[in-house]
């Protein structure tokens, strides 16, 4: 039971916490063109996963950069 709770917690943190930094990075890189919509009916689930991954990588990069200062 604890394993299932841990998996759900990891998915929630990955999908919701890292989504917004990823969204911001992609918006800045594409000069506001993408992502066009964050509405679930208009976007694919992989779009959310991709943005969350980009967010996790960017947050890790910022943390590493700040740690080296």
mmCIF file of the N, C-alpha and C atoms, coordinates in Angstrom:
data_MODEL
# 
_entry.id   MODEL 
# 
loop_
_atom_site.group_PDB 
_atom_site.id 
_atom_site.type_symbol 
_atom_site.label_atom_id 
_atom_site.label_alt_id 
_atom_site.label_comp_id 
_atom_site.label_asym_id 
_atom_site.label_entity_id 
_atom_site.label_seq_id 
_atom_site.pdbx_PDB_ins_code 
_atom_site.Cartn_x 
_atom_site.Cartn_y 
_atom_site.Cartn_z 
_atom_site.occupancy 
_atom_site.B_iso_or_equiv 
_atom_site.pdbx_formal_charge 
_atom_site.auth_seq_id 
_atom_site.auth_comp_id 
_atom_site.auth_asym_id 
_atom_site.auth_atom_id 
_atom_site.pdbx_PDB_model_num 
ATOM 1   N N  . UNK A 1 1  ? 0.814  -1.190 0.000   1.00 0.00 ? 1  UNK A N  1 
ATOM 2   C CA . UNK A 1 1  ? 0.000  0.000  0.000   1.00 0.00 ? 1  UNK A CA 1 
ATOM 3   C C  . UNK A 1 1  ? 0.865  1.265  0.000   1.00 0.00 ? 1  UNK A C  1 
ATOM 4   N N  . UNK A 1 2  ? 1.967  1.220  0.740   1.00 0.00 ? 2  UNK A N  1 
ATOM 5   C CA . UNK A 1 2  ? 2.858  2.377  0.784   1.00 0.00 ? 2  UNK A CA 1 
ATOM 6   C C  . UNK A 1 2  ? 3.521  2.601  -0.570  1.00 0.00 ? 2  UNK A C  1 
ATOM 7   N N  . UNK A 1 3  ? 3.763  1.519  -1.306  1.00 0.00 ? 3  UNK A N  1 
ATOM 8   C CA . UNK A 1 3  ? 4.355  1.639  -2.641  1.00 0.00 ? 3  UNK A CA 1 
ATOM 9   C C  . UNK A 1 3  ? 3.439  2.360  -3.607  1.00 0.00 ? 3  UNK A C  1 
ATOM 10  N N  . UNK A 1 4  ? 2.163  2.071  -3.518  1.00 0.00 ? 4  UNK A N  1 
ATOM 11  C CA . UNK A 1 4  ? 1.191  2.734  -4.388  1.00 0.00 ? 4  UNK A CA 1 
ATOM 12  C C  . UNK A 1 4  ? 1.093  4.217  -4.025  1.00 0.00 ? 4  UNK A C  1 
ATOM 13  N N  . UNK A 1 5  ? 1.067  4.517  -2.732  1.00 0.00 ? 5  UNK A N  1 
ATOM 14  C CA . UNK A 1 5  ? 1.003  5.912  -2.299  1.00 0.00 ? 5  UNK A CA 1 
ATOM 15  C C  . UNK A 1 5  ? 2.246  6.673  -2.754  1.00 0.00 ? 5  UNK A C  1 
ATOM 16  N N  . UNK A 1 6  ? 3.403  6.027  -2.690  1.00 0.00 ? 6  UNK A N  1 
ATOM 17  C CA . UNK A 1 6  ? 4.637  6.668  -3.136  1.00 0.00 ? 6  UNK A CA 1 
ATOM 18  C C  . UNK A 1 6  ? 4.592  6.948  -4.643  1.00 0.00 ? 6  UNK A C  1 
ATOM 19  N N  . UNK A 1 7  ? 4.096  6.005  -5.426  1.00 0.00 ? 7  UNK A N  1 
ATOM 20  C CA . UNK A 1 7  ? 3.991  6.196  -6.871  1.00 0.00 ? 7  UNK A CA 1 
ATOM 21  C C  . UNK A 1 7  ? 3.030  7.342  -7.206  1.00 0.00 ? 7  UNK A C  1 
ATOM 22  N N  . UNK A 1 8  ? 1.914  7.408  -6.504  1.00 0.00 ? 8  UNK A N  1 
ATOM 23  C CA . UNK A 1 8  ? 0.952  8.489  -6.739  1.00 0.00 ? 8  UNK A CA 1 
ATOM 24  C C  . UNK A 1 8  ? 1.571  9.831  -6.363  1.00 0.00 ? 8  UNK A C  1 
ATOM 25  N N  . UNK A 1 9  ? 2.274  9.890  -5.245  1.00 0.00 ? 9  UNK A N  1 
ATOM 26  C CA . UNK A 1 9  ? 2.924  11.126 -4.815  1.00 0.00 ? 9  UNK A CA 1 
ATOM 27  C C  . UNK A 1 9  ? 3.980  11.568 -5.825  1.00 0.00 ? 9  UNK A C  1 
ATOM 28  N N  . UNK A 1 10 ? 4.787  10.622 -6.305  1.00 0.00 ? 10 UNK A N  1 
ATOM 29  C CA . UNK A 1 10 ? 5.789  10.960 -7.313  1.00 0.00 ? 10 UNK A CA 1 
ATOM 30  C C  . UNK A 1 10 ? 5.148  11.504 -8.581  1.00 0.00 ? 10 UNK A C  1 
ATOM 31  N N  . UNK A 1 11 ? 4.069  10.883 -9.025  1.00 0.00 ? 11 UNK A N  1 
ATOM 32  C CA . UNK A 1 11 ? 3.386  11.326 -10.236 1.00 0.00 ? 11 UNK A CA 1 
ATOM 33  C C  . UNK A 1 11 ? 2.785  12.710 -10.049 1.00 0.00 ? 11 UNK A C  1 
ATOM 34  N N  . UNK A 1 12 ? 2.200  12.963 -8.902  1.00 0.00 ? 12 UNK A N  1 
ATOM 35  C CA . UNK A 1 12 ? 1.621  14.278 -8.639  1.00 0.00 ? 12 UNK A CA 1 
ATOM 36  C C  . UNK A 1 12 ? 2.690  15.366 -8.602  1.00 0.00 ? 12 UNK A C  1 
ATOM 37  N N  . UNK A 1 13 ? 3.784  15.093 -7.926  1.00 0.00 ? 13 UNK A N  1 
ATOM 38  C CA . UNK A 1 13 ? 4.857  16.079 -7.850  1.00 0.00 ? 13 UNK A CA 1 
ATOM 39  C C  . UNK A 1 13 ? 5.438  16.319 -9.235  1.00 0.00 ? 13 UNK A C  1 
ATOM 40  N N  . UNK A 1 14 ? 5.694  15.242 -9.967  1.00 0.00 ? 14 UNK A N  1 
ATOM 41  C CA . UNK A 1 14 ? 6.289  15.385 -11.298 1.00 0.00 ? 14 UNK A CA 1 
ATOM 42  C C  . UNK A 1 14 ? 5.343  16.117 -12.239 1.00 0.00 ? 14 UNK A C  1 
ATOM 43  N N  . UNK A 1 15 ? 4.071  15.773 -12.196 1.00 0.00 ? 15 UNK A N  1 
ATOM 44  C CA . UNK A 1 15 ? 3.125  16.344 -13.151 1.00 0.00 ? 15 UNK A CA 1 
ATOM 45  C C  . UNK A 1 15 ? 2.703  17.762 -12.807 1.00 0.00 ? 15 UNK A C  1 
ATOM 46  N N  . UNK A 1 16 ? 2.584  18.089 -11.548 1.00 0.00 ? 16 UNK A N  1 
ATOM 47  C CA . UNK A 1 16 ? 2.053  19.395 -11.178 1.00 0.00 ? 16 UNK A CA 1 
ATOM 48  C C  . UNK A 1 16 ? 3.121  20.401 -10.778 1.00 0.00 ? 16 UNK A C  1 
ATOM 49  N N  . UNK A 1 17 ? 4.138  19.973 -10.078 1.00 0.00 ? 17 UNK A N  1 
ATOM 50  C CA . UNK A 1 17 ? 5.156  20.912 -9.614  1.00 0.00 ? 17 UNK A CA 1 
ATOM 51  C C  . UNK A 1 17 ? 6.095  21.297 -10.753 1.00 0.00 ? 17 UNK A C  1 
ATOM 52  N N  . UNK A 1 18 ? 6.553  20.325 -11.517 1.00 0.00 ? 18 UNK A N  1 
ATOM 53  C CA . UNK A 1 18 ? 7.515  20.598 -12.576 1.00 0.00 ? 18 UNK A CA 1 
ATOM 54  C C  . UNK A 1 18 ? 6.860  21.033 -13.882 1.00 0.00 ? 18 UNK A C  1 
ATOM 55  N N  . UNK A 1 19 ? 5.546  20.951 -13.974 1.00 0.00 ? 19 UNK A N  1 
ATOM 56  C CA . UNK A 1 19 ? 4.864  21.365 -15.202 1.00 0.00 ? 19 UNK A CA 1 
ATOM 57  C C  . UNK A 1 19 ? 5.057  22.847 -15.474 1.00 0.00 ? 19 UNK A C  1 
ATOM 58  N N  . UNK A 1 20 ? 4.864  23.676 -14.457 1.00 0.00 ? 20 UNK A N  1 
ATOM 59  C CA . UNK A 1 20 ? 4.898  25.132 -14.671 1.00 0.00 ? 20 UNK A CA 1 
ATOM 60  C C  . UNK A 1 20 ? 6.279  25.656 -15.026 1.00 0.00 ? 20 UNK A C  1 
ATOM 61  N N  . UNK A 1 21 ? 7.360  25.213 -14.387 1.00 0.00 ? 21 UNK A N  1 
ATOM 62  C CA . UNK A 1 21 ? 8.678  25.663 -14.870 1.00 0.00 ? 21 UNK A CA 1 
ATOM 63  C C  . UNK A 1 21 ? 8.946  25.192 -16.305 1.00 0.00 ? 21 UNK A C  1 
ATOM 64  N N  . UNK A 1 22 ? 8.510  23.979 -16.642 1.00 0.00 ? 22 UNK A N  1 
ATOM 65  C CA . UNK A 1 22 ? 8.677  23.492 -18.015 1.00 0.00 ? 22 UNK A CA 1 
ATOM 66  C C  . UNK A 1 22 ? 7.872  24.306 -19.002 1.00 0.00 ? 22 UNK A C  1 
ATOM 67  N N  . UNK A 1 23 ? 6.661  24.665 -18.616 1.00 0.00 ? 23 UNK A N  1 
ATOM 68  C CA . UNK A 1 23 ? 5.810  25.488 -19.468 1.00 0.00 ? 23 UNK A CA 1 
ATOM 69  C C  . UNK A 1 23 ? 6.474  26.835 -19.728 1.00 0.00 ? 23 UNK A C  1 
ATOM 70  N N  . UNK A 1 24 ? 7.033  27.432 -18.680 1.00 0.00 ? 24 UNK A N  1 
ATOM 71  C CA . UNK A 1 24 ? 7.684  28.727 -18.801 1.00 0.00 ? 24 UNK A CA 1 
ATOM 72  C C  . UNK A 1 24 ? 8.919  28.641 -19.695 1.00 0.00 ? 24 UNK A C  1 
ATOM 73  N N  . UNK A 1 25 ? 9.729  27.607 -19.526 1.00 0.00 ? 25 UNK A N  1 
ATOM 74  C CA . UNK A 1 25 ? 10.943 27.453 -20.336 1.00 0.00 ? 25 UNK A CA 1 
ATOM 75  C C  . UNK A 1 25 ? 10.588 27.278 -21.807 1.00 0.00 ? 25 UNK A C  1 
ATOM 76  N N  . UNK A 1 26 ? 9.613  26.432 -22.102 1.00 0.00 ? 26 UNK A N  1 
ATOM 77  C CA . UNK A 1 26 ? 9.224  26.204 -23.497 1.00 0.00 ? 26 UNK A CA 1 
ATOM 78  C C  . UNK A 1 26 ? 8.623  27.473 -24.090 1.00 0.00 ? 26 UNK A C  1 
ATOM 79  N N  . UNK A 1 27 ? 7.833  28.206 -23.322 1.00 0.00 ? 27 UNK A N  1 
ATOM 80  C CA . UNK A 1 27 ? 7.278  29.476 -23.806 1.00 0.00 ? 27 UNK A CA 1 
ATOM 81  C C  . UNK A 1 27 ? 8.403  30.461 -24.134 1.00 0.00 ? 27 UNK A C  1 
ATOM 82  N N  . UNK A 1 28 ? 9.413  30.530 -23.282 1.00 0.00 ? 28 UNK A N  1 
ATOM 83  C CA . UNK A 1 28 ? 10.514 31.458 -23.523 1.00 0.00 ? 28 UNK A CA 1 
ATOM 84  C C  . UNK A 1 28 ? 11.359 31.032 -24.726 1.00 0.00 ? 28 UNK A C  1 
ATOM 85  N N  . UNK A 1 29 ? 11.631 29.752 -24.861 1.00 0.00 ? 29 UNK A N  1 
ATOM 86  C CA . UNK A 1 29 ? 12.454 29.262 -25.971 1.00 0.00 ? 29 UNK A CA 1 
ATOM 87  C C  . UNK A 1 29 ? 11.752 29.460 -27.311 1.00 0.00 ? 29 UNK A C  1 
ATOM 88  N N  . UNK A 1 30 ? 10.447 29.254 -27.334 1.00 0.00 ? 30 UNK A N  1 
ATOM 89  C CA . UNK A 1 30 ? 9.695  29.364 -28.591 1.00 0.00 ? 30 UNK A CA 1 
ATOM 90  C C  . UNK A 1 30 ? 9.070  30.743 -28.769 1.00 0.00 ? 30 UNK A C  1 
ATOM 91  N N  . UNK A 1 31 ? 9.464  31.717 -27.948 1.00 0.00 ? 31 UNK A N  1 
ATOM 92  C CA . UNK A 1 31 ? 8.953  33.087 -28.008 1.00 0.00 ? 31 UNK A CA 1 
ATOM 93  C C  . UNK A 1 31 ? 7.429  33.131 -27.914 1.00 0.00 ? 31 UNK A C  1 
ATOM 94  N N  . UNK A 1 32 ? 6.855  32.306 -27.056 1.00 0.00 ? 32 UNK A N  1 
ATOM 95  C CA . UNK A 1 32 ? 5.429  32.325 -26.781 1.00 0.00 ? 32 UNK A CA 1 
ATOM 96  C C  . UNK A 1 32 ? 4.555  31.524 -27.726 1.00 0.00 ? 32 UNK A C  1 
ATOM 97  N N  . UNK A 1 33 ? 5.154  30.872 -28.693 1.00 0.00 ? 33 UNK A N  1 
ATOM 98  C CA . UNK A 1 33 ? 4.363  30.146 -29.685 1.00 0.00 ? 33 UNK A CA 1 
ATOM 99  C C  . UNK A 1 33 ? 3.817  28.820 -29.149 1.00 0.00 ? 33 UNK A C  1 
ATOM 100 N N  . UNK A 1 34 ? 4.617  28.092 -28.398 1.00 0.00 ? 34 UNK A N  1 
ATOM 101 C CA . UNK A 1 34 ? 4.200  26.794 -27.864 1.00 0.00 ? 34 UNK A CA 1 
ATOM 102 C C  . UNK A 1 34 ? 4.386  26.798 -26.361 1.00 0.00 ? 34 UNK A C  1 
ATOM 103 N N  . UNK A 1 35 ? 3.690  26.053 -25.598 1.00 0.00 ? 35 UNK A N  1 
ATOM 104 C CA . UNK A 1 35 ? 2.500  25.280 -25.936 1.00 0.00 ? 35 UNK A CA 1 
ATOM 105 C C  . UNK A 1 35 ? 1.307  26.213 -26.153 1.00 0.00 ? 35 UNK A C  1 
ATOM 106 N N  . UNK A 1 36 ? 0.534  25.894 -27.132 1.00 0.00 ? 36 UNK A N  1 
ATOM 107 C CA . UNK A 1 36 ? -0.603 26.736 -27.494 1.00 0.00 ? 36 UNK A CA 1 
ATOM 108 C C  . UNK A 1 36 ? -1.724 26.629 -26.480 1.00 0.00 ? 36 UNK A C  1 
ATOM 109 N N  . UNK A 1 37 ? -1.926 25.443 -25.927 1.00 0.00 ? 37 UNK A N  1 
ATOM 110 C CA . UNK A 1 37 ? -3.023 25.242 -24.990 1.00 0.00 ? 37 UNK A CA 1 
ATOM 111 C C  . UNK A 1 37 ? -2.575 24.325 -23.874 1.00 0.00 ? 37 UNK A C  1 
ATOM 112 N N  . UNK A 1 38 ? -3.075 24.585 -22.691 1.00 0.00 ? 38 UNK A N  1 
ATOM 113 C CA . UNK A 1 38 ? -2.833 23.670 -21.583 1.00 0.00 ? 38 UNK A CA 1 
ATOM 114 C C  . UNK A 1 38 ? -4.143 23.034 -21.145 1.00 0.00 ? 38 UNK A C  1 
ATOM 115 N N  . UNK A 1 39 ? -5.156 23.157 -21.963 1.00 0.00 ? 39 UNK A N  1 
ATOM 116 C CA . UNK A 1 39 ? -6.460 22.576 -21.678 1.00 0.00 ? 39 UNK A CA 1 
ATOM 117 C C  . UNK A 1 39 ? -6.401 21.079 -21.977 1.00 0.00 ? 39 UNK A C  1 
ATOM 118 N N  . UNK A 1 40 ? -6.781 20.217 -21.036 1.00 0.00 ? 40 UNK A N  1 
ATOM 119 C CA . UNK A 1 40 ? -6.654 18.768 -21.236 1.00 0.00 ? 40 UNK A CA 1 
ATOM 120 C C  . UNK A 1 40 ? -7.408 18.237 -22.452 1.00 0.00 ? 40 UNK A C  1 
ATOM 121 N N  . UNK A 1 41 ? -8.507 18.861 -22.822 1.00 0.00 ? 41 UNK A N  1 
ATOM 122 C CA . UNK A 1 41 ? -9.266 18.366 -23.978 1.00 0.00 ? 41 UNK A CA 1 
ATOM 123 C C  . UNK A 1 41 ? -8.544 18.670 -25.292 1.00 0.00 ? 41 UNK A C  1 
ATOM 124 N N  . UNK A 1 42 ? -7.679 19.665 -25.296 1.00 0.00 ? 42 UNK A N  1 
ATOM 125 C CA . UNK A 1 42 ? -6.992 20.062 -26.521 1.00 0.00 ? 42 UNK A CA 1 
ATOM 126 C C  . UNK A 1 42 ? -5.563 19.552 -26.601 1.00 0.00 ? 42 UNK A C  1 
ATOM 127 N N  . UNK A 1 43 ? -5.022 19.048 -25.518 1.00 0.00 ? 43 UNK A N  1 
ATOM 128 C CA . UNK A 1 43 ? -3.628 18.626 -25.490 1.00 0.00 ? 43 UNK A CA 1 
ATOM 129 C C  . UNK A 1 43 ? -3.525 17.138 -25.212 1.00 0.00 ? 43 UNK A C  1 
ATOM 130 N N  . UNK A 1 44 ? -2.437 16.577 -25.654 1.00 0.00 ? 44 UNK A N  1 
ATOM 131 C CA . UNK A 1 44 ? -2.160 15.162 -25.427 1.00 0.00 ? 44 UNK A CA 1 
ATOM 132 C C  . UNK A 1 44 ? -1.462 14.999 -24.075 1.00 0.00 ? 44 UNK A C  1 
ATOM 133 N N  . UNK A 1 45 ? -1.626 13.828 -23.466 1.00 0.00 ? 45 UNK A N  1 
ATOM 134 C CA . UNK A 1 45 ? -0.998 13.573 -22.172 1.00 0.00 ? 45 UNK A CA 1 
ATOM 135 C C  . UNK A 1 45 ? 0.516  13.653 -22.275 1.00 0.00 ? 45 UNK A C  1 
ATOM 136 N N  . UNK A 1 46 ? 1.070  13.264 -23.418 1.00 0.00 ? 46 UNK A N  1 
ATOM 137 C CA . UNK A 1 46 ? 2.518  13.332 -23.582 1.00 0.00 ? 46 UNK A CA 1 
ATOM 138 C C  . UNK A 1 46 ? 3.019  14.769 -23.556 1.00 0.00 ? 46 UNK A C  1 
ATOM 139 N N  . UNK A 1 47 ? 2.188  15.727 -23.940 1.00 0.00 ? 47 UNK A N  1 
ATOM 140 C CA . UNK A 1 47 ? 2.583  17.125 -23.836 1.00 0.00 ? 47 UNK A CA 1 
ATOM 141 C C  . UNK A 1 47 ? 2.838  17.499 -22.379 1.00 0.00 ? 47 UNK A C  1 
ATOM 142 N N  . UNK A 1 48 ? 1.981  17.025 -21.491 1.00 0.00 ? 48 UNK A N  1 
ATOM 143 C CA . UNK A 1 48 ? 2.164  17.300 -20.065 1.00 0.00 ? 48 UNK A CA 1 
ATOM 144 C C  . UNK A 1 48 ? 3.421  16.625 -19.537 1.00 0.00 ? 48 UNK A C  1 
ATOM 145 N N  . UNK A 1 49 ? 3.640  15.390 -19.947 1.00 0.00 ? 49 UNK A N  1 
ATOM 146 C CA . UNK A 1 49 ? 4.834  14.679 -19.498 1.00 0.00 ? 49 UNK A CA 1 
ATOM 147 C C  . UNK A 1 49 ? 6.097  15.367 -20.006 1.00 0.00 ? 49 UNK A C  1 
ATOM 148 N N  . UNK A 1 50 ? 6.089  15.796 -21.252 1.00 0.00 ? 50 UNK A N  1 
ATOM 149 C CA . UNK A 1 50 ? 7.240  16.478 -21.829 1.00 0.00 ? 50 UNK A CA 1 
ATOM 150 C C  . UNK A 1 50 ? 7.525  17.789 -21.103 1.00 0.00 ? 50 UNK A C  1 
ATOM 151 N N  . UNK A 1 51 ? 6.489  18.574 -20.861 1.00 0.00 ? 51 UNK A N  1 
ATOM 152 C CA . UNK A 1 51 ? 6.684  19.838 -20.154 1.00 0.00 ? 51 UNK A CA 1 
ATOM 153 C C  . UNK A 1 51 ? 7.163  19.604 -18.724 1.00 0.00 ? 51 UNK A C  1 
ATOM 154 N N  . UNK A 1 52 ? 6.665  18.564 -18.081 1.00 0.00 ? 52 UNK A N  1 
ATOM 155 C CA . UNK A 1 52 ? 7.117  18.241 -16.725 1.00 0.00 ? 52 UNK A CA 1 
ATOM 156 C C  . UNK A 1 52 ? 8.578  17.818 -16.730 1.00 0.00 ? 52 UNK A C  1 
ATOM 157 N N  . UNK A 1 53 ? 8.987  17.056 -17.743 1.00 0.00 ? 53 UNK A N  1 
ATOM 158 C CA . UNK A 1 53 ? 10.382 16.640 -17.851 1.00 0.00 ? 53 UNK A CA 1 
ATOM 159 C C  . UNK A 1 53 ? 11.286 17.847 -18.072 1.00 0.00 ? 53 UNK A C  1 
ATOM 160 N N  . UNK A 1 54 ? 10.889 18.740 -18.975 1.00 0.00 ? 54 UNK A N  1 
ATOM 161 C CA . UNK A 1 54 ? 11.668 19.955 -19.217 1.00 0.00 ? 54 UNK A CA 1 
ATOM 162 C C  . UNK A 1 54 ? 11.748 20.781 -17.931 1.00 0.00 ? 54 UNK A C  1 
ATOM 163 N N  . UNK A 1 55 ? 10.660 20.845 -17.190 1.00 0.00 ? 55 UNK A N  1 
ATOM 164 C CA . UNK A 1 55 ? 10.654 21.568 -15.925 1.00 0.00 ? 55 UNK A CA 1 
ATOM 165 C C  . UNK A 1 55 ? 11.591 20.953 -14.905 1.00 0.00 ? 55 UNK A C  1 
ATOM 166 N N  . UNK A 1 56 ? 11.602 19.633 -14.817 1.00 0.00 ? 56 UNK A N  1 
ATOM 167 C CA . UNK A 1 56 ? 12.493 18.954 -13.864 1.00 0.00 ? 56 UNK A CA 1 
ATOM 168 C C  . UNK A 1 56 ? 13.955 19.197 -14.230 1.00 0.00 ? 56 UNK A C  1 
ATOM 169 N N  . UNK A 1 57 ? 14.263 19.133 -15.515 1.00 0.00 ? 57 UNK A N  1 
ATOM 170 C CA . UNK A 1 57 ? 15.639 19.370 -15.960 1.00 0.00 ? 57 UNK A CA 1 
ATOM 171 C C  . UNK A 1 57 ? 16.045 20.816 -15.704 1.00 0.00 ? 57 UNK A C  1 
ATOM 172 N N  . UNK A 1 58 ? 15.151 21.754 -15.966 1.00 0.00 ? 58 UNK A N  1 
ATOM 173 C CA . UNK A 1 58 ? 15.493 23.161 -15.760 1.00 0.00 ? 58 UNK A CA 1 
ATOM 174 C C  . UNK A 1 58 ? 15.644 23.490 -14.277 1.00 0.00 ? 58 UNK A C  1 
ATOM 175 N N  . UNK A 1 59 ? 14.780 22.931 -13.437 1.00 0.00 ? 59 UNK A N  1 
ATOM 176 C CA . UNK A 1 59 ? 14.902 23.163 -11.987 1.00 0.00 ? 59 UNK A CA 1 
ATOM 177 C C  . UNK A 1 59 ? 16.215 22.559 -11.474 1.00 0.00 ? 59 UNK A C  1 
ATOM 178 N N  . UNK A 1 60 ? 16.552 21.359 -11.932 1.00 0.00 ? 60 UNK A N  1 
ATOM 179 C CA . UNK A 1 60 ? 17.817 20.736 -11.524 1.00 0.00 ? 60 UNK A CA 1 
ATOM 180 C C  . UNK A 1 60 ? 19.006 21.583 -11.999 1.00 0.00 ? 60 UNK A C  1 
ATOM 181 N N  . UNK A 1 61 ? 18.925 22.128 -13.195 1.00 0.00 ? 61 UNK A N  1 
ATOM 182 C CA . UNK A 1 61 ? 19.994 22.981 -13.705 1.00 0.00 ? 61 UNK A CA 1 
ATOM 183 C C  . UNK A 1 61 ? 20.158 24.238 -12.883 1.00 0.00 ? 61 UNK A C  1 
ATOM 184 N N  . UNK A 1 62 ? 19.062 24.857 -12.501 1.00 0.00 ? 62 UNK A N  1 
ATOM 185 C CA . UNK A 1 62 ? 19.126 26.068 -11.686 1.00 0.00 ? 62 UNK A CA 1 
ATOM 186 C C  . UNK A 1 62 ? 19.691 25.748 -10.303 1.00 0.00 ? 62 UNK A C  1 
ATOM 187 N N  . UNK A 1 63 ? 19.281 24.643 -9.736  1.00 0.00 ? 63 UNK A N  1 
ATOM 188 C CA . UNK A 1 63 ? 19.811 24.250 -8.417  1.00 0.00 ? 63 UNK A CA 1 
ATOM 189 C C  . UNK A 1 63 ? 21.299 23.998 -8.499  1.00 0.00 ? 63 UNK A C  1 
ATOM 190 N N  . UNK A 1 64 ? 21.759 23.284 -9.536  1.00 0.00 ? 64 UNK A N  1 
ATOM 191 C CA . UNK A 1 64 ? 23.181 23.032 -9.697  1.00 0.00 ? 64 UNK A CA 1 
ATOM 192 C C  . UNK A 1 64 ? 23.966 24.329 -9.946  1.00 0.00 ? 64 UNK A C  1 
ATOM 193 N N  . UNK A 1 65 ? 23.382 25.208 -10.717 1.00 0.00 ? 65 UNK A N  1 
ATOM 194 C CA . UNK A 1 65 ? 24.034 26.494 -10.991 1.00 0.00 ? 65 UNK A CA 1 
ATOM 195 C C  . UNK A 1 65 ? 24.173 27.308 -9.713  1.00 0.00 ? 65 UNK A C  1 
ATOM 196 N N  . UNK A 1 66 ? 23.125 27.356 -8.908  1.00 0.00 ? 66 UNK A N  1 
ATOM 197 C CA . UNK A 1 66 ? 23.176 28.094 -7.652  1.00 0.00 ? 66 UNK A CA 1 
ATOM 198 C C  . UNK A 1 66 ? 24.117 27.445 -6.645  1.00 0.00 ? 66 UNK A C  1 
ATOM 199 N N  . UNK A 1 67 ? 24.249 26.129 -6.697  1.00 0.00 ? 67 UNK A N  1 
ATOM 200 C CA . UNK A 1 67 ? 25.135 25.424 -5.774  1.00 0.00 ? 67 UNK A CA 1 
ATOM 201 C C  . UNK A 1 67 ? 26.600 25.718 -6.105  1.00 0.00 ? 67 UNK A C  1 
ATOM 202 N N  . UNK A 1 68 ? 26.888 26.015 -7.367  1.00 0.00 ? 68 UNK A N  1 
ATOM 203 C CA . UNK A 1 68 ? 28.274 26.276 -7.770  1.00 0.00 ? 68 UNK A CA 1 
ATOM 204 C C  . UNK A 1 68 ? 28.687 27.733 -7.605  1.00 0.00 ? 68 UNK A C  1 
ATOM 205 N N  . UNK A 1 69 ? 27.765 28.593 -7.255  1.00 0.00 ? 69 UNK A N  1 
ATOM 206 C CA . UNK A 1 69 ? 28.124 30.017 -7.071  1.00 0.00 ? 69 UNK A CA 1 
ATOM 207 C C  . UNK A 1 69 ? 28.804 30.268 -5.779  1.00 0.00 ? 69 UNK A C  1 
# 
